[in-house]
Amino acid sequence: MGLQDRVAIVTGSSRGIGRAVAIKLAAEGAKVVVNHRDSAASAEETAAAILNAGGTALVVQADVSRLAAAQELVKVTLDTWGRLDILVNNAGTTRDMLLMMMKEEDWDLVLDTNLKSTFNCCKAASRPMIKARYGRIINMTSVVGLAGQAGQANYAASKAGIIGFTKSLAKELGPRGISVNAVAPGFIPTALTNVLPESAREAAIKATPLGRLGTCEDVAEAVAFLASDAASFITGQVLSVDGGLVMQ
């Protein structure tokens, strides 16, 4: 993928899709900052997997739902490696509930963790990328942001917001040599989806034309492509990695 000597930040990369993305980017030659909010042990496991495979990784704790923390994350990256080429905004959470019973704090938590963190990290990373006139920003959205889902109004709003944000930022940063794209995973077994009943998994498989659930590695491959020079003329796009679950 031509990522040798590139420097990447992957937020929320202590487990699940973020971990797979961090490992994939490192395998393609990038130096990777493994970010977590409160999962130090899991983040160290991600870094260990990278290091054991001969890659380069640095673990940085930061609650990127706070702008100051996102700015510090970028600062540590620049202080360590002198550059920032790739930003993957993957940090996310869910608090599923029907709207009539949803607590305000659960709405705020999901919007802050998923959407505001994307704003925070892009704001912090854009300055060094503009200075370098190069950058790859990949924002993690979801098919739920495209199609909606009952009981997930907060999650859907945050992920749909990321899509609009991605397209707007792509127009702002394109003239500076920076691409901004989004990846929309379908049903991927992770800690966020493992709490769902088996009937939901079966329904997702039945609704997926390719007839299987996706994997974290499926998503990581798409992210690595968008981070590479092979995708140098692609920006403002939403790449669905969902086995055909949601067709637009």
Residue pairs with C-beta under 8 A, 6 or more apart in sequence:
1 28
1 29
1 224
1 225
1 227
1 228
1 230
2 28
2 29
2 228
2 229
2 230
3 25
3 28
3 29
3 30
3 86
3 224
3 227
3 228
4 28
4 29
4 30
5 29
5 30
5 31
6 25
6 29
6 30
6 31
6 85
6 86
6 227
7 30
7 31
7 32
7 33
7 77
7 81
7 83
7 84
7 85
7 86
8 22
8 25
8 30
8 31
8 32
8 33
8 84
8 85
8 86
8 87
8 88
8 227
9 32
9 33
9 35
9 73
9 74
9 77
9 84
9 86
9 87
9 88
9 121
9 125
10 18
10 21
10 22
10 25
10 32
10 33
10 34
10 35
10 88
10 90
11 18
11 35
11 64
11 73
11 88
11 89
11 90
11 91
11 117
11 121
12 18
12 35
12 36
12 37
12 64
12 90
12 91
12 92
13 19
13 21
13 22
13 32
13 34
13 35
13 36
13 43
13 46
13 88
13 90
14 34
14 35
14 36
14 39
14 40
14 42
14 43
14 45
14 46
15 39
15 42
15 46
15 190
15 191
16 188
16 190
16 191
16 192
16 216
17 90
17 140
17 185
17 188
17 190
17 216
17 219
17 220
18 46
18 88
18 90
18 91
19 42
19 46
19 49
19 216
20 215
20 216
20 217
20 219
20 220
21 88
21 90
21 216
21 219
21 220
21 223
21 224
22 32
22 34
22 46
22 50
22 57
23 46
23 49
23 50
23 53
23 55
23 220
24 217
24 220
24 221
24 223
24 224
25 32
25 86
25 88
25 220
25 223
25 224
25 227
26 32
26 50
26 53
26 55
26 56
26 57
27 53
27 55
28 224
28 228
30 85
30 86
30 227
31 55
31 56
31 57
31 58
31 81
32 50
32 55
32 56
32 57
32 58
33 57
33 58
33 59
33 60
33 73
33 76
33 77
34 43
34 46
34 47
34 50
34 57
34 58
34 59
34 60
35 43
35 59
35 60
35 61
35 62
35 64
35 73
35 91
36 42
36 43
36 59
36 61
37 61
37 62
37 63
37 64
37 65
37 91
38 61
38 63
40 59
40 61
43 59
43 61
44 59
46 57
46 59
47 57
47 58
47 59
50 56
50 57
51 57
58 76
58 77
58 80
60 73
60 76
60 77
62 69
62 70
62 72
62 73
63 69
64 70
64 73
64 91
64 117
64 120
64 121
65 91
65 112
65 113
65 116
65 117
65 120
66 120
67 120
67 123
67 124
69 120
70 117
70 120
70 121
70 123
70 124
71 120
71 124
73 121
73 124
74 84
74 121
74 124
74 125
74 128
77 84
78 84
78 128
83 128
83 132
84 125
84 128
84 129
84 135
85 129
85 132
85 134
85 135
85 136
86 135
86 136
86 137
86 138
86 227
87 121
87 122
87 125
87 129
87 135
87 136
87 137
87 138
88 138
88 140
88 223
88 227
89 117
89 118
89 121
89 122
89 137
89 138
89 139
89 140
89 162
90 140
91 113
91 114
91 117
92 113
92 114
92 140
92 158
92 192
93 109
93 110
93 113
93 114
93 192
94 110
94 152
94 155
94 192
95 102
95 103
95 106
95 107
95 109
95 110
95 154
95 155
96 151
96 152
96 155
97 103
97 106
97 151
98 150
98 151
99 153
102 153
102 154
106 154
107 153
107 154
110 154
110 155
110 158
111 154
111 157
111 158
111 161
113 158
114 155
114 158
114 159
114 162
115 157
115 158
115 161
115 162
115 165
118 139
118 162
118 165
119 165
122 137
122 139
122 165
122 169
122 180
125 135
125 137
126 135
126 173
126 178
129 135
129 137
129 173
129 176
129 178
130 173
130 176
130 178
132 177
133 176
133 177
133 178
134 177
134 178
135 173
135 176
135 177
135 178
135 179
136 178
136 179
136 226
136 227
136 228
136 231
137 169
137 173
137 178
137 179
137 180
137 181
138 181
138 182
138 183
138 223
138 226
138 227
139 162
139 165
139 166
139 180
139 181
139 182
139 183
140 162
140 182
140 183
140 185
141 159
141 160
141 162
141 163
141 166
141 182
141 183
141 184
141 238
142 155
142 156
142 159
142 184
142 185
143 184
143 185
143 186
143 240
143 242
143 245
143 246
144 152
144 155
144 156
144 159
145 156
145 158
145 159
145 160
145 161
145 162
145 163
145 184
146 160
146 163
146 184
146 238
146 240
146 246
146 248
147 246
148 156
149 155
149 156
159 184
162 182
163 182
163 184
163 238
166 180
166 181
166 182
166 236
166 238
167 236
169 180
170 179
170 180
170 181
170 235
170 236
171 236
173 179
173 180
174 180
174 235
174 236
179 226
179 231
179 232
179 234
179 235
180 235
180 236
181 226
181 231
181 234
181 235
181 236
181 237
181 238
181 239
182 237
182 238
182 239
183 219
183 222
183 223
183 226
183 238
183 239
183 240
183 241
184 238
184 239
184 240
184 241
184 242
184 246
185 214
185 218
185 219
185 241
185 242
186 204
186 208
186 214
186 240
186 241
186 242
186 243
186 245
186 246
187 193
187 201
187 204
187 205
187 208
187 213
187 214
187 242
187 245
188 213
188 214
188 215
188 216
188 218
188 219
189 201
189 213
189 215
190 216
201 213
204 213
204 245
205 211
205 212
205 213
207 245
208 242
208 243
208 244
208 245
209 243
209 244
209 245
210 243
210 244
211 243
212 243
213 243
214 241
214 242
214 243
218 241
219 241
222 239
222 241
225 231
226 234
226 239
240 246
240 248
